[in-house]
């Protein structure tokens, strides 16, 4: 299903977040943190694509920023899952190089599957639409 708001806001939101552009609405920056994590998680899974990628990039604070943005959007369950994935990754791979136990491999898969189940782009699109006036006032209808 197409997500026109996310498609339209993706680049400006991520750019505003990554550049910490204080001239952009705070909602746009918050969305940028969410979209940055969401995009890499959709491609590689929440744990390996999102958390692990940011761990090796030394940008784990971006995970926390994304969780805060998800809470602001009203997606508490997704924010909780993101923070759980971060904590679990750091538990079973504190240096990023440890071999996973069978139980941890299973947990990794479960966290990814749960992310795909509760964080589809369509749900994110609906949350963005509900906060559009704070994200991109120029796109919100009066």
FENWOLIN-V32545 format. One record per backbone hydrogen bond with DSSP energy under -1.0 kcal/mol. NH is the residue of the N-H (numbers start at 0). CO is the residue of the C=O. If there is no record, write none. Layout:
BEGIN
((NH & CO) (NH & CO))
END
This chain:
BEGIN
((6 & 2) (7 & 3) (8 & 4) (9 & 5) (12 & 8) (13 & 9) (14 & 10) (15 & 11) (16 & 12) (17 & 13) (18 & 14) (20 & 15) (23 & 20) (28 & 24) (29 & 25) (30 & 26) (31 & 27) (32 & 28) (33 & 29) (34 & 30) (35 & 31) (36 & 32) (37 & 33) (38 & 34) (39 & 35) (40 & 36) (41 & 37) (42 & 38) (43 & 39) (44 & 40) (49 & 44) (50 & 45) (51 & 46) (53 & 49) (54 & 50) (55 & 51) (56 & 52) (57 & 54) (58 & 53) (61 & 58) (62 & 59) (63 & 59) (64 & 60) (65 & 61) (66 & 62) (67 & 63) (68 & 64) (69 & 65) (70 & 66) (71 & 67) (72 & 68) (73 & 70) (74 & 69) (78 & 74) (79 & 75) (80 & 76) (81 & 77) (82 & 78) (83 & 79) (84 & 80) (85 & 81) (86 & 82) (87 & 83) (88 & 84) (89 & 85) (90 & 86) (91 & 87) (92 & 88) (104 & 100) (105 & 101) (106 & 102) (107 & 103) (108 & 104) (109 & 105) (110 & 106) (111 & 107) (112 & 108) (113 & 109) (114 & 110) (115 & 111) (116 & 112) (117 & 113) (118 & 114) (123 & 119) (124 & 120) (125 & 121) (126 & 122) (127 & 123) (128 & 124) (129 & 125) (133 & 130) (134 & 130) (135 & 131) (138 & 135))
END
